Every structure is written in C-alpha cells, then in structure tokens.
C-alpha cells in the first residue's frame, strides 16, 4: 500500500481534526500537514489573535456587538513557511507568541462563544479552504466550518492524560505550573466548549474517532495517514 505522503504534491483535499484541549490536535495536525505538503490551519490561533486585540483595545469581552465590530476591522493571517512554525499575523503584526499567554488562554472563550464573531471567522476559514488544500484543527471544523470535508477526525484522550500533556508542555517552556489549578481550568474549558450555543465541541457523525491516550504523535499521524490512503 502506498503512503499518501509519497504523493503529497497531488493531495488536494481538506483534512479536519477536532477534539478537546490537550488531545494533541495541534501537534498532530502540524505534523500531518508537513507530511502531506499542505497548509496548516490553527483555528484556535485566530480566536486567540482577536482576543489579543480586544484586550489591547480594552473591549468588554462580554459585549458581543463590540467584539463583532472589532472582528470586522481586523485582519488575521496564518502564514505557513516550510521548515518554520506557523506564523500568526494580527493586522500585520506577528503575535505567534503573544497569543499563548495565560491571560489570552483564559479569556479566549469570550470571543469564541460570540455568534457574530464565529460567523466572521468561519467565513475566513472557508475562504482558506477554497484557496488551498489544508489540514485544520479546532472544535467545530467537521460539524460547522467544513461539513463536506472528505477527511474528518476526532482526536480525544483521557482527561488525566490531556492534563499531563499540557503540564509537560508548559514546563518544557520553563513555566511554573499549578497542577490542580490547571486541571480545574481544563475541566472548565471542556465544559464551555461543549455547552456553548454556537459551534460547540462535537464529534461529526462521519468523523473517525481516534483515542490518543496510549499513542505517540507519530503513531497518531500514521493512523490518520492510513485512513486517508484507504479512503482515496
């Protein structure tokens, strides 16, 4: 059986990977996009970028009308460069590191739950999909943004494993971690993602469920690649 990565130049489809925080979506999606030779789309980074602008402008995060107006005057770009991490540009400024701050992480849900903002973001994301083949990761790609995507996956893992992965990730960056606080924050984040009225976290009916609890990154990528090849 041929590896789909061997024919990356001919790959012209959209692959979506949804799932909760800490399941490994970003790492897997980036690795898969690299192997397929296509763009990587981090939808969460887009909401985080708008959150950065809202914080800077001191926009009330519970004022949906203000957030929608802000989104309407904002330009967010995801720049894929071979061999380099995804660059997130906010009105031309590189905010790739800024969007990962604790303040942004803890407040992005206000932006993500705003129906008007999601409407704008979905339009941008669909435009990206019309312009190029890509691997995207998020919460509602398979259910809302790209419901007709040919390849849909839902990546999950046990809650304890997801927490430990996030702890390891932060410590690798030299950050102090309050483990109990992180677990509480992740549980609250899950609840907000699942229960929000617009674009909630949900497995698409036709998505392939992959439990990464006992799987390494390369193993998950390989599993997804085989599913893609078998379906082509």
C-alpha positions in Angstrom: 0.0 0.0 0.0 1.4 3.4 -0.9 1.9 6.1 1.7 -0.3 9.2 1.0 2.8 11.2 1.8 4.5 9.9 -1.2 2.1 11.8 -3.4 1.8 15.0 -1.4 2.0 17.1 -4.5 -1.2 15.6 -5.7 -3.1 16.0 -2.4 -5.9 18.5 -2.9 -8.3 17.8 -0.1 -9.2 19.2 3.3 -8.5 17.2 6.4 -10.1 18.3 9.7 -9.2 17.3 13.2 -11.5 18.3 16.0 -11.2 17.5 19.7 -10.8 18.8 23.2 -7.8 20.7 24.6 -4.8 18.6 25.3 -5.7 15.8 22.9 -2.7 16.6 20.7 -4.6 18.2 17.8 -2.1 21.0 17.0 1.0 18.8 17.1 -0.7 16.1 15.0 -2.2 18.5 12.5 1.1 20.3 12.0 2.9 17.0 11.5 0.3 15.7 9.1 0.2 18.9 7.1 4.0 18.7 6.8 3.9 15.1 5.6 1.2 15.9 3.1 2.9 19.1 1.9 -0.2 21.3 2.5 -1.1 24.3 4.7 -1.8 24.0 8.4 -4.8 25.9 9.8 -5.0 26.6 13.5 -8.5 28.0 14.1 -7.8 28.5 17.8 -5.0 30.8 17.0 -7.4 33.0 15.0 -9.7 33.4 18.0 -6.7 34.0 20.3 -5.4 36.7 18.0 -8.7 38.6 18.1 -8.6 38.2 21.9 -5.2 39.9 22.0 -6.7 42.9 20.1 -9.7 43.0 22.3 -7.6 43.1 25.4 -5.3 45.8 24.0 -8.3 47.9 23.0 -9.9 47.2 26.4 -13.1 46.0 24.7 -15.6 44.4 27.1 -15.3 40.7 26.5 -18.9 40.1 27.3 -20.1 42.7 24.8 -20.7 40.6 21.6 -21.6 43.7 19.5 -18.3 45.3 20.3 -16.4 42.0 19.6 -18.1 41.6 16.2 -17.3 45.2 15.3 -13.7 44.6 16.3 -13.5 41.5 14.1 -14.9 43.4 11.2 -12.0 45.8 11.3 -9.3 43.1 11.9 -7.1 41.2 9.5 -5.8 37.8 10.7 -3.4 35.8 8.6 -1.9 32.3 9.1 1.4 32.2 7.3 2.8 28.7 6.5 6.5 28.7 5.8 8.4 25.5 5.0 10.5 24.4 7.9 9.2 27.1 10.3 6.4 27.3 12.8 3.1 28.7 11.8 3.2 32.5 11.9 0.1 34.3 13.2 -0.3 37.9 12.0 -2.7 40.3 13.6 -3.1 43.3 11.3 0.4 42.6 10.0 2.0 42.1 13.5 3.5 38.7 14.4 1.6 37.6 17.6 2.5 33.9 17.4 3.9 34.0 21.0 1.6 36.6 22.4 -1.5 34.5 21.8 -0.2 31.8 24.0 -0.1 33.9 27.2 -2.1 32.8 30.2 -4.3 35.9 30.0 -5.2 35.2 26.4 -5.8 31.4 27.1 -8.1 32.2 30.0 -10.2 34.8 28.1 -10.4 33.5 24.5 -13.7 31.7 25.3 -15.5 35.0 25.4 -14.5 35.6 21.8 -15.1 32.0 20.7 -18.7 31.9 22.1 -19.8 35.1 20.3 -22.0 34.0 17.4 -21.3 37.1 15.3 -17.5 36.6 15.7 -17.8 32.9 14.8 -19.8 33.8 11.7 -16.9 36.0 10.5 -14.2 33.5 11.5 -16.0 30.7 9.7 -16.2 32.8 6.5 -12.4 33.4 6.7 -11.7 29.7 7.3 -13.8 28.6 4.5 -12.0 31.0 2.2 -8.7 29.5 3.2 -10.1 26.1 2.3 -11.2 27.3 -1.1 -7.8 28.6 -1.9 -5.7 25.6 -0.9 -5.5 22.1 0.4 -5.0 22.1 4.2 -5.1 20.3 7.5 -7.1 22.2 10.0 -7.6 21.6 13.7 -10.3 23.1 16.0 -13.6 22.3 17.8 -16.2 22.6 15.0 -14.4 22.1 11.7 -16.1 18.9 10.8 -19.6 20.0 12.0 -19.7 23.7 11.0 -16.8 25.0 9.0 -16.2 22.1 6.6 -19.2 19.8 7.0 -18.5 18.4 3.5 -14.8 17.7 4.1 -13.6 14.4 2.7 -11.5 13.5 5.7 -12.7 14.1 9.2 -11.2 13.0 12.5 -12.0 13.5 16.2 -8.9 13.2 18.4 -9.5 12.5 22.1 -7.7 11.2 25.1 -8.4 10.5 28.8 -8.7 13.7 30.9 -5.8 12.9 33.1 -3.5 12.3 30.1 -4.6 15.5 28.5 -3.9 17.4 31.7 -0.4 15.8 32.0 0.4 16.7 28.3 -0.5 20.3 29.0 1.6 20.4 32.2 4.6 18.9 30.3 4.2 21.4 27.5 4.2 24.4 29.8 7.1 23.1 31.9 9.1 22.5 28.7 8.7 26.2 28.1 10.1 27.0 31.5 6.8 27.9 33.1 5.8 27.1 36.6 2.6 25.0 36.7 0.0 24.7 39.5 -1.2 21.2 38.6 -4.5 21.4 40.4 -5.4 24.8 39.0 -4.5 23.6 35.5 -6.8 20.6 35.9 -9.6 22.8 37.1 -9.1 25.2 34.2 -9.1 22.4 31.6 -12.3 20.9 33.0 -14.0 24.3 32.9 -12.7 24.8 29.4 -14.1 21.4 28.3 -17.5 22.4 29.8 -17.5 25.8 28.0 -16.5 24.2 24.7 -19.2 21.5 24.9 -22.0 23.7 26.1 -21.6 26.9 24.1 -24.6 27.6 21.9 -22.6 28.3 18.7 -20.1 25.9 17.2 -19.8 23.6 20.3 -17.2 20.9 20.6 -18.8 17.9 19.0 -17.7 14.8 17.0 -19.1 14.9 13.5 -21.2 11.8 12.7 -18.9 10.8 9.9 -15.6 11.6 11.7 -13.2 8.9 12.6 -12.6 8.7 16.4 -9.0 8.3 17.4 -8.1 7.8 21.1 -4.6 9.1 21.6 -4.4 8.1 25.3 -1.8 5.5 24.7 -0.5 6.7 21.3 2.6 8.8 20.4 2.4 11.7 18.0 3.9 9.7 15.1 1.6 6.8 15.7 -1.5 9.1 15.5 -0.2 10.8 12.4 0.4 7.4 10.8 -3.0 6.2 11.7 -4.7 9.2 10.1 -2.5 8.9 7.0 -3.6 5.3 6.6 -7.2 6.2 6.9 -6.7 8.9 4.2 -5.0 6.4 1.9 -7.6 3.7 2.4 -10.4 6.1 1.6 -8.8 7.6 -1.5 
